[in-house]
Amino acid sequence: MIHHLHRLIRRAAATALLMLGAAAHAQYASDIDIYAGPLASTAAPNVLIIVDNTANWNSKFTSEMSALIASMNNLPLDRIRVGLMMFTETGGGNSGADGGYVRSAMRLVNVDYQTKFKALLASLDVGNDKSNGGKAALTMAETYYYFAGMAPNSGNNKSKTDFLGNTSGTAASQAVYALPANALLAKGGTRYSSAILDPCQRNYIIYISNGAVQDNASDTSDSSSRLTAAYAAAGMTRPPDITLSPSGSQSGVSDEWARFLKASNMGISTYTVDVDKIT
């Protein structure tokens, strides 16, 4: 499983680089080697990794973290920006709405950030970092607010959010929070520092899923209302829902959010890695 997941994650990251239109080459053998030409740090593509940290990750946790760390090891330095988002948790200083939160803000993968991001991944705990339930659609909504530099819905007032001055959690978490470019300026911050530094940047989401969405009816309704509002704010008409086959996730709207993010002026492409289907 580690090898297959690692390969899928790296392929998605490689696609992000290749679609830049910059000098890049991907060579596929047993794995992928990425080579990228010179690139201004403000124009480096954004890749936001969303990890499904619901109870379904129990049996897959070690493989997922190993694959993510291996992927980070092989990313070209100073050519790509990476961040991490997870589903929210309850207790332990967390308050406000459920959904997603930015565990590590989008930053250029240089030697320092690469080291600290990998340490953060290695420090994640299968029990202590577990969400209280599926929040796929609300988390996709939160990615919109983060990329656009808007007010958070669920990402603030969380003890593990990457906000300026956060001294809670593990040493690995604190090392990331101490870096510049935090997602929020305070725990209760009312506006995200946008992940987008240049209007010409390419933006990508890699969603690591552990099976069909588990969003409850209330969250689905909330997220759907937010999606309709997002279309209206962008001056667009919300199209009919996507018909899925098989229909295991038909009731969720995370796929509808992915379509909106791609159609919006941010042009965010979403790749889903369903670990539940990897053997």
Buried (B, 14 or more C-beta within 10 A) or exposed (E): BBBBBBBBBBBBBBBBBBEBEBEBEBEEEEEBEBEBEEBEEEBBBBBBBBBBBBBBBEEBBEBBBBBBBBBBEBBBEBBBBBBBBBBBBEEEEBEBBBBBBBBBBBBBBEEEBBEBBBBBBEBBEBEEBBBBBBBBBBBBBBBBBBBBEBEBBBBBBBBBBBBBEBEBBBEBBBBBBEBEBBBBBBBBBEEBBBBBBEEEBBBBBBBBBBBBBBBEEEBBEBBBEBBBEBBEEBEEEBEEEEEEEEEEBBBBBBBBBBBBBBBBEBEBBBBBBBBEEBE
